[in-house]
Amino acid sequence: MLQEITKNEGTTKRPPIVVVMGHVDHGKSTLLDYVRKSHIVEGETGGITQHIGAYETTHESEGVKQRITFIDTPGHEAFTKMRSRGATVADIAILVVAANDGVKAQTKEAIDTILATGIPFVVAINKIDLEGANEDRVKQELSEYGVFVEGYGGDVTSAPISAKTGSGVDELLSLVLLLADMADLKGDASKMAEGVVVESHLDKRSGASATIIITDGTISKPCCLLSGGEIASLRGMQTSAGEEVREANFSSPLLTTGWSAPPPVGATFQCYSLKREAEVARDEMVTNIKTGKVAEDERAVMVIVIKADVAGTLEAIVNKLTALDNEKLRVKIVGSGLGPVSENDIRMAGCGENKALVLAFNVGVDRVARDLSDSLSVEIHEFDIIYKLLEFVDERFLRSIPTEMVEEVQGKARVLRIFSATRAKQVLGGSVLEGVLNKGARLRVMRNEHEIGRGKIVELQEQKIAVPKVEAGNQFGAMIESTIPLAERDIIECVVDVER
């Protein structure tokens, strides 16, 4: 039930927005599953949360029922920005750590995000019912990363729980509400709503939709929302329980429909009574972006078209792909969007000299698009688990990196004496400083740390005996083929070409 607030009351206490963070498979979704008394985990491919979810529930503490809004964030490392966004929206964080596994990669990242945002948080030490669970070890590991729980030199509260059985969950929620009371969260139900878009979708039947969280104020239909240049003349507004409502206030998560296009994930929104007001506000936000010429990029290019089911996942994939760029190869995303792979996507992928890979995540491929991909020789790869897509891209990326031949120094020697010299050949003595000098090898002649010429070892002797090589620490005599006159104390470097 939505909290009933008379709109002329002004600021009043509002429910907390709580983000649940932690390492993949440490039980974040299982915890929310228990709290909500539903089964969201079973619906996730591979048991991993793929999207940010926002859910509302109530908890009874000391005989009083209070609302709590939860944000569930994906644990996979590709969703870094989505987790950071969840923490930014939230008032309080729950850091979930598995008692049998301890602090892991995304645990550390979650700690950094929580500490950076400065929001209060509680540690939920999960899976205490499993073999190998060690609550004290978890607390000790947390202290190594700047989280000092009570009893370990700090004042961060912790709660041992089993999200699977529900043991300790009520105590955890009571701690959350205690933190909310201490934070003195306020909202003004009399003002027009504002908040954040946490997810957006594009569906053939319902069109563009967005999951939003109201951070302040009230939405009352009929009205319009403006976010990231997109406007919604609200057609539908559903609570996390699937109930259609006409009004909602602060801290409420809602699924909204009627958008002109999916708004950007993470963008703020503002509510307006009239569409014209939203349009005027949008026009005021528009700015001219001036672009300057940049130097031509001579790196090899891996061209990609990406289609996904929801904007948050699309954003995570794009961020991961662009992070692959290096000095030899860049990723060029020529097309991206929500919904199934279309004929236009295939034409875009096949129009260039370097055909694009088409990656489809949790979406289908239109029949016409599939037929056209065969005729244009465009590859389509479909995935329903994020890390499978990323593993595939990593492998293709490595295969696409062009190799180049570079010189590598195999040995280095100092010239000690010049015995004789002609126009093209010189006989000298020296000492090998490091590595090995090989007969027939190419040389770089270095003087005062600068290359002054090139040459070749024609003959090589050690203790007046012809040898194929001389190793570090030994003196040698050599005939060098070079047009550059060498001098005592010059450095000669034996070089070979290697593929990198």
C-alpha positions as CSV (number, residue, x, y, z in Angstrom):
1,M,0.0,0.0,0.0
2,L,1.2,3.5,-0.8
3,Q,1.7,5.8,2.1
4,E,-1.2,8.2,2.3
5,I,0.0,11.8,2.7
6,T,-2.2,14.9,2.5
7,K,-0.5,17.1,-0.1
8,N,-0.6,20.3,2.0
9,E,1.4,18.9,4.8
10,G,4.7,19.7,3.3
11,T,7.8,17.8,4.3
12,T,7.4,14.7,6.3
13,K,9.2,11.4,7.0
14,R,9.7,9.3,3.9
15,P,10.6,5.6,3.5
16,P,14.2,4.7,2.8
17,I,15.5,3.6,-0.6
18,V,17.9,0.8,0.0
19,V,20.5,-0.6,-2.4
20,V,21.6,-4.2,-2.0
21,M,25.2,-4.7,-3.1
22,G,27.8,-7.5,-3.0
23,H,29.7,-10.1,-5.0
24,V,28.0,-12.2,-7.6
25,D,26.3,-15.3,-6.1
26,H,26.6,-14.1,-2.5
27,G,22.8,-14.0,-2.1
28,K,21.6,-10.5,-2.9
29,S,18.7,-11.6,-5.0
30,T,17.9,-14.5,-2.6
31,L,17.7,-12.0,0.2
32,L,15.2,-9.8,-1.8
33,D,13.4,-12.9,-2.8
34,Y,12.8,-13.8,0.8
35,V,11.9,-10.2,1.7
36,R,9.3,-10.0,-1.1
37,K,8.0,-13.6,-0.6
38,S,8.4,-14.1,-4.4
39,H,10.7,-16.0,-6.7
40,I,12.6,-13.5,-8.8
41,V,15.8,-15.6,-8.7
42,E,14.2,-18.5,-10.7
43,G,13.5,-16.1,-13.5
44,E,17.1,-15.0,-14.0
45,T,19.2,-16.7,-16.6
46,G,22.1,-18.5,-15.0
47,G,20.8,-17.4,-11.6
48,I,22.5,-14.0,-12.1
49,T,20.5,-10.7,-11.9
50,Q,20.8,-9.1,-15.3
51,H,19.0,-5.8,-14.6
52,I,18.6,-3.4,-11.8
53,G,15.3,-4.2,-10.1
54,A,13.4,-1.8,-7.8
55,Y,10.9,-3.3,-5.3
56,E,8.8,-2.1,-2.5
57,T,7.9,-4.0,0.6
58,T,6.8,-3.4,4.2
59,H,8.4,-4.5,7.4
60,E,6.8,-4.5,10.9
61,S,9.1,-3.2,13.6
62,E,7.8,-2.7,17.2
63,G,4.2,-3.1,15.9
64,V,4.5,-0.5,13.2
65,K,4.5,-1.3,9.5
66,Q,7.0,0.7,7.5
67,R,7.7,0.9,3.8
68,I,11.2,0.1,2.3
69,T,12.2,0.4,-1.3
70,F,14.9,-2.0,-2.4
71,I,17.2,-1.7,-5.4
72,D,18.8,-5.0,-6.5
73,T,22.0,-4.5,-8.6
74,P,23.7,-7.0,-10.8
75,G,26.8,-8.7,-9.4
76,H,28.7,-9.3,-12.6
77,E,31.7,-7.1,-13.1
78,A,30.3,-5.7,-16.4
79,F,27.6,-3.8,-14.4
80,T,29.9,-1.5,-12.5
81,K,28.1,1.7,-13.6
82,M,24.7,0.2,-12.8
83,R,25.8,-0.7,-9.2
84,S,27.3,2.8,-8.8
85,R,24.1,4.3,-10.0
86,G,22.1,2.2,-7.6
87,A,24.2,3.5,-4.7
88,T,23.8,7.1,-5.8
89,V,20.0,6.8,-5.8
90,A,19.8,5.0,-2.5
91,D,19.7,6.4,1.1
92,I,21.1,3.2,2.7
93,A,23.1,0.2,1.5
94,I,23.1,-3.4,2.5
95,L,26.5,-5.0,1.8
96,V,26.0,-8.7,1.4
97,V,29.0,-11.0,2.0
98,A,28.8,-14.8,2.0
99,A,30.1,-16.2,5.2
100,N,31.6,-19.2,3.4
101,D,33.4,-17.1,0.7
102,G,34.5,-13.8,2.2
103,V,35.4,-10.6,0.5
104,K,35.6,-10.9,-3.3
105,A,36.1,-8.7,-6.3
106,Q,32.7,-7.1,-6.4
107,T,32.6,-6.9,-2.6
108,K,35.7,-4.6,-2.8
109,E,34.1,-2.6,-5.6
110,A,30.8,-2.3,-3.6
111,I,32.8,-1.1,-0.5
112,D,34.6,1.6,-2.6
113,T,31.2,2.7,-4.1
114,I,29.5,2.9,-0.7
115,L,32.4,4.7,0.9
116,A,32.6,7.1,-2.0
117,T,28.9,8.0,-1.8
118,G,29.0,8.3,2.0
119,I,25.7,6.6,2.5
120,P,25.1,4.7,5.8
121,F,25.2,0.9,5.4
122,V,24.8,-2.4,7.2
123,V,26.7,-5.6,6.5
124,A,24.6,-8.7,6.0
125,I,26.8,-11.8,6.5
126,N,24.9,-14.3,4.5
127,K,24.9,-18.1,4.2
128,I,25.7,-18.7,7.9
129,D,23.8,-22.0,7.6
130,L,26.4,-23.5,5.1
131,E,29.5,-25.5,5.9
132,G,32.6,-23.4,6.1
133,A,30.8,-20.3,7.2
134,N,33.1,-18.1,9.3
135,E,31.6,-14.8,10.5
136,D,34.7,-13.7,12.3
137,R,36.9,-14.2,9.1
138,V,34.5,-12.0,7.1
139,K,34.7,-9.2,9.7
140,Q,38.5,-9.4,9.7
141,E,38.6,-9.3,5.9
142,L,36.2,-6.3,5.8
143,S,38.5,-4.4,8.2
144,E,41.4,-4.9,5.7
145,Y,39.3,-2.8,3.2
146,G,38.3,0.0,5.5
147,V,35.0,-1.5,6.8
148,F,35.2,-1.8,10.6
149,V,32.2,-3.5,12.1
150,E,31.2,-3.4,15.8
151,G,33.6,-5.4,17.8
152,Y,36.4,-4.9,15.2
153,G,37.3,-1.3,15.9
154,G,34.3,0.4,14.3
155,D,30.7,1.2,14.5
156,V,29.3,-0.4,11.3
157,T,26.5,-2.7,12.2
158,S,26.4,-6.3,10.9
159,A,23.8,-9.0,10.9
160,P,24.4,-12.8,10.4
161,I,21.6,-14.1,8.1
162,S,20.5,-16.9,5.9
163,A,18.7,-15.4,3.0
164,K,17.6,-18.9,2.0
165,T,15.9,-19.8,5.4
166,G,15.1,-16.3,6.5
167,S,17.1,-16.6,9.7
168,G,18.2,-13.1,10.9
169,V,16.4,-11.2,8.0
170,D,13.9,-9.5,10.3
171,E,16.8,-8.3,12.5
172,L,18.6,-7.0,9.4
173,L,15.5,-5.0,8.2
174,S,15.1,-3.5,11.7
175,L,18.7,-2.3,11.5
176,V,17.9,-0.7,8.1
177,L,14.9,1.1,9.6
178,L,17.1,2.2,12.5
179,L,19.6,3.7,10.1
180,A,16.7,5.4,8.2
181,D,15.5,7.0,11.5
182,M,19.0,8.3,12.2
183,A,19.3,9.7,8.7
184,D,16.0,11.7,9.2
185,L,14.8,11.2,5.6
186,K,12.2,13.8,4.5
187,G,10.0,14.3,1.5
188,D,7.5,16.8,0.3
189,A,4.4,15.2,-1.1
190,S,2.9,18.5,-2.1
191,K,5.4,19.1,-4.9
192,M,5.6,17.7,-8.4
193,A,7.6,14.5,-8.4
194,E,11.2,14.1,-9.3
195,G,13.4,11.1,-9.3
196,V,15.7,8.8,-11.3
197,V,15.3,6.3,-14.2
198,V,16.8,3.0,-13.1
199,E,15.8,1.0,-16.1
200,S,14.2,1.4,-19.5
201,H,12.7,-1.0,-22.0
202,L,11.3,-1.2,-25.5
203,D,8.5,-3.6,-26.1
204,K,6.5,-4.3,-29.4
205,R,3.2,-4.2,-27.6
206,S,3.6,-1.6,-24.8
207,G,6.2,0.6,-26.6
208,A,8.8,2.4,-24.5
209,S,8.7,2.0,-20.8
210,A,10.9,3.0,-17.8
211,T,11.3,1.8,-14.2
212,I,11.6,4.9,-12.1
213,I,12.1,5.7,-8.4
214,I,10.5,8.9,-7.0
215,T,13.0,10.6,-4.7
216,D,10.6,13.4,-3.8
217,G,7.1,14.7,-4.5
218,T,4.1,13.0,-6.0
219,I,3.0,11.8,-9.4
220,S,-0.7,12.1,-10.1
221,K,-2.2,11.1,-13.4
222,P,-2.9,12.7,-15.8
223,C,0.6,14.2,-16.1
224,C,3.8,14.1,-18.1
225,L,7.4,13.1,-17.2
226,L,10.5,14.5,-18.8
227,S,13.8,12.6,-18.7
228,G,16.9,12.9,-20.9
229,G,15.0,14.7,-23.6
230,E,12.2,12.0,-23.7
231,I,8.7,12.8,-22.7
232,A,6.1,10.4,-21.2
233,S,2.4,11.2,-21.4
234,L,1.7,8.6,-18.7
235,R,-0.5,5.8,-19.9
236,G,0.3,3.3,-17.2
237,M,1.9,3.4,-13.8
238,Q,2.4,0.1,-11.9
239,T,3.9,-0.6,-8.5
240,S,6.5,-3.3,-8.0
241,A,3.6,-5.7,-7.1
242,G,2.0,-5.1,-10.5
243,E,-0.8,-3.0,-9.2
244,E,-2.0,-0.2,-11.5
245,V,-2.2,3.1,-9.7
246,R,-3.0,6.7,-10.5
247,E,-0.9,8.3,-7.8
248,A,2.4,7.6,-6.1
249,N,4.7,9.5,-3.9
250,F,8.3,9.6,-2.7
251,S,10.4,6.5,-2.5
252,S,8.0,4.6,-4.7
253,P,9.4,2.4,-7.5
254,L,7.1,2.4,-10.6
255,L,7.0,0.9,-14.0
256,T,5.8,3.7,-16.3
257,T,4.6,3.5,-19.9
258,G,3.8,6.2,-22.6
259,W,7.4,7.4,-23.3
260,S,8.3,8.8,-26.7
261,A,11.4,6.6,-26.5
262,P,13.3,4.8,-23.7
263,P,14.8,7.5,-21.5
264,P,18.5,7.2,-20.6
265,V,19.2,4.9,-17.7
266,G,20.5,6.9,-14.7
267,A,18.9,10.2,-15.9
268,T,16.8,12.2,-13.6
269,F,13.1,12.9,-14.3
270,Q,10.7,15.7,-13.5
271,C,6.9,15.6,-13.4
272,Y,4.7,18.2,-15.2
273,S,1.0,18.8,-15.1
274,L,0.8,19.5,-18.9
275,K,2.7,18.1,-21.9
276,R,3.3,21.7,-23.1
277,E,5.2,22.4,-19.9
278,A,7.4,19.4,-20.4
279,E,8.1,20.3,-24.0
280,V,9.1,23.9,-23.0
281,A,11.4,22.5,-20.4
282,R,12.9,20.0,-22.9
283,D,13.6,22.8,-25.4
284,E,15.3,24.8,-22.7
285,M,17.6,21.9,-22.0
286,V,18.7,21.5,-25.7
287,T,22.2,22.8,-26.3
288,N,24.3,23.0,-29.5
289,I,27.2,20.6,-29.3
290,K,30.2,21.8,-31.3
291,T,32.5,19.0,-32.5
292,G,36.1,19.6,-33.6
293,K,38.2,17.6,-36.0
294,V,40.3,14.9,-34.5
295,A,43.3,13.1,-35.9
296,E,42.6,10.1,-38.0
297,D,42.7,6.9,-36.0
298,E,45.0,4.5,-37.8
299,R,44.3,1.5,-35.5
300,A,42.6,-1.6,-36.7
301,V,38.9,-1.7,-36.1
302,M,36.5,-4.2,-34.7
303,V,33.0,-3.2,-35.8
304,I,29.9,-4.2,-33.8
305,V,26.2,-3.8,-33.8
306,I,24.5,-4.5,-30.4
307,K,20.8,-5.2,-29.6
308,A,19.6,-5.8,-26.1
309,D,16.3,-6.2,-24.2
310,V,16.8,-3.4,-21.7
311,A,18.8,-0.1,-21.6
312,G,20.8,-1.0,-18.5
313,T,22.1,-4.1,-20.0
314,L,22.9,-2.4,-23.3
315,E,24.8,0.3,-21.4
316,A,26.8,-2.3,-19.5
317,I,27.7,-4.1,-22.7
318,V,28.7,-0.9,-24.5
319,N,30.8,0.2,-21.5
320,K,32.6,-3.1,-21.4
321,L,33.3,-3.2,-25.2
322,T,34.6,0.4,-25.3
323,A,37.0,-0.5,-22.4
324,L,38.7,-3.1,-24.7
325,D,40.3,-0.3,-26.8
326,N,44.1,-0.5,-26.9
327,E,46.9,1.0,-28.9
328,K,46.5,-1.6,-31.7
329,L,42.7,-2.1,-32.0
330,R,39.6,-0.1,-31.3
331,V,36.0,-1.1,-31.0
332,K,33.6,0.8,-33.2
333,I,29.9,0.4,-32.3
334,V,28.1,1.5,-35.5
335,G,24.6,0.6,-34.1
336,S,22.9,-0.2,-30.8
337,G,19.4,-0.3,-29.5
338,L,16.6,-2.1,-27.8
339,G,14.5,-4.9,-29.3
340,P,15.0,-7.7,-31.8
341,V,17.7,-7.6,-34.6
342,S,16.0,-6.0,-37.6
343,E,16.7,-5.8,-41.3
344,N,18.1,-2.3,-40.8
345,D,20.6,-3.6,-38.3
346,I,21.9,-6.2,-40.8
347,R,22.1,-3.6,-43.6
348,M,24.1,-1.3,-41.2
349,A,26.4,-4.2,-40.2
350,G,27.0,-5.2,-43.9
351,C,27.4,-1.8,-45.5
352,G,31.1,-1.2,-44.7
353,E,34.3,-2.7,-46.1
354,N,34.8,-4.2,-42.6
355,K,31.6,-6.0,-41.8
356,A,30.2,-5.7,-38.3
357,L,29.5,-8.5,-35.8
358,V,25.9,-8.4,-34.7
359,L,25.5,-9.2,-30.9
360,A,21.9,-10.0,-29.7
361,F,21.4,-10.1,-26.0
362,N,18.1,-11.5,-24.8
363,V,16.4,-10.5,-28.0
364,G,15.3,-12.4,-31.1
365,V,16.2,-12.0,-34.8
366,D,13.6,-11.1,-37.3
367,R,13.2,-13.7,-40.1
368,V,14.0,-11.1,-42.8
369,A,17.0,-10.0,-40.9
370,R,18.3,-13.6,-40.6
371,D,17.8,-14.3,-44.3
372,L,19.6,-11.0,-45.2
373,S,22.5,-11.8,-42.9
374,D,23.2,-15.0,-44.9
375,S,23.2,-13.1,-48.2
376,L,25.4,-10.3,-46.9
377,S,27.7,-12.7,-44.9
378,V,27.0,-10.9,-41.6
379,E,27.6,-12.8,-38.4
380,I,24.8,-12.8,-35.8
381,H,25.6,-14.1,-32.3
382,E,22.9,-14.5,-29.7
383,F,23.3,-14.7,-25.9
384,D,21.2,-14.8,-22.8
385,I,24.0,-14.6,-20.2
386,I,26.1,-11.5,-20.0
387,Y,29.4,-13.2,-19.2
388,K,29.0,-15.6,-22.2
389,L,28.7,-12.6,-24.5
390,L,31.8,-10.9,-22.9
391,E,33.8,-14.1,-23.1
392,F,33.0,-14.3,-26.8
393,V,33.9,-10.7,-27.5
394,D,37.2,-11.1,-25.5
395,E,38.1,-14.1,-27.7
396,R,37.2,-12.3,-31.0
397,F,39.0,-9.2,-29.8
398,L,42.2,-11.0,-29.2
399,R,42.0,-12.7,-32.6
400,S,41.4,-9.3,-34.2
401,I,44.5,-7.6,-32.8
402,P,47.0,-7.2,-35.6
403,T,50.5,-8.5,-34.9
404,E,53.6,-6.5,-35.7
405,M,57.3,-7.2,-35.8
406,V,59.4,-5.4,-33.3
407,E,63.1,-5.5,-32.5
408,E,64.2,-7.2,-29.3
409,V,67.7,-6.9,-27.8
410,Q,69.2,-10.3,-27.2
411,G,72.6,-9.2,-26.0
412,K,74.6,-6.1,-25.2
413,A,78.4,-5.6,-25.2
414,R,81.0,-2.8,-24.7
415,V,83.7,-2.2,-27.3
416,L,87.1,-2.3,-25.5
417,R,89.5,-2.0,-28.4
418,I,89.6,-1.4,-32.2
419,F,92.2,-3.6,-33.8
420,S,91.7,-2.7,-37.5
421,A,89.2,-1.0,-39.7
422,T,88.4,-0.8,-43.4
423,R,85.7,1.0,-45.2
424,A,83.1,-1.7,-44.6
425,K,84.6,-4.0,-41.9
426,Q,86.1,-3.6,-38.5
427,V,87.9,-6.0,-36.1
428,L,87.4,-5.2,-32.4
429,G,87.5,-6.7,-29.0
430,G,84.9,-6.3,-26.3
431,S,83.0,-7.6,-23.3
432,V,79.5,-9.0,-23.2
433,L,77.5,-7.0,-20.6
434,E,74.2,-8.9,-20.7
435,G,72.4,-11.6,-22.7
436,V,74.3,-13.2,-25.7
437,L,76.0,-12.2,-28.9
438,N,75.4,-14.5,-31.8
439,K,77.4,-14.8,-35.0
440,G,75.5,-13.5,-38.0
441,A,73.3,-11.3,-35.8
442,R,72.2,-7.7,-36.6
443,L,73.7,-5.0,-34.5
444,R,72.7,-1.5,-33.3
445,V,75.7,0.7,-32.6
446,M,75.0,3.0,-29.6
447,R,77.1,6.0,-28.5
448,N,76.0,8.1,-25.5
449,E,72.7,6.2,-25.4
450,H,71.9,7.2,-29.0
451,E,71.9,4.9,-32.0
452,I,74.5,6.0,-34.6
453,G,74.4,3.1,-37.0
454,R,73.8,-0.5,-37.9
455,G,75.9,-3.5,-38.6
456,K,76.3,-7.3,-38.5
457,I,78.6,-9.8,-36.7
458,V,80.5,-11.6,-39.5
459,E,83.0,-13.5,-37.3
460,L,83.0,-14.2,-33.6
461,Q,85.8,-15.6,-31.4
462,E,86.2,-16.3,-27.7
463,Q,89.8,-16.8,-26.5
464,K,90.9,-16.8,-30.2
465,I,88.6,-19.8,-31.0
466,A,85.7,-19.3,-33.5
467,V,82.4,-19.7,-31.7
468,P,78.7,-19.3,-32.7
469,K,77.9,-17.2,-29.6
470,V,79.4,-15.5,-26.5
471,E,77.5,-15.1,-23.3
472,A,77.4,-12.4,-20.6
473,G,80.6,-12.0,-18.5
474,N,82.9,-13.1,-21.3
475,Q,85.3,-11.2,-23.6
476,F,85.3,-11.7,-27.3
477,G,86.9,-10.7,-30.6
478,A,84.6,-10.0,-33.6
479,M,84.6,-8.8,-37.2
480,I,81.8,-6.3,-37.6
481,E,80.4,-5.4,-41.0
482,S,79.4,-1.7,-40.8
483,T,80.0,1.6,-42.6
484,I,80.0,3.5,-39.2
485,P,83.5,3.8,-37.6
486,L,83.2,2.3,-34.1
487,A,85.1,3.7,-31.1
488,E,86.1,2.4,-27.8
489,R,83.3,2.4,-25.2
490,D,80.6,2.2,-27.8
491,I,77.8,-0.2,-27.0
492,I,76.7,-2.8,-29.6
493,E,73.3,-4.4,-29.2
494,C,72.5,-7.7,-30.8
495,V,68.9,-7.5,-32.1
496,V,66.3,-9.9,-33.5
497,D,62.8,-9.4,-34.9
498,V,60.0,-10.8,-32.8
499,E,56.2,-10.9,-33.4
500,R,54.0,-9.0,-30.9
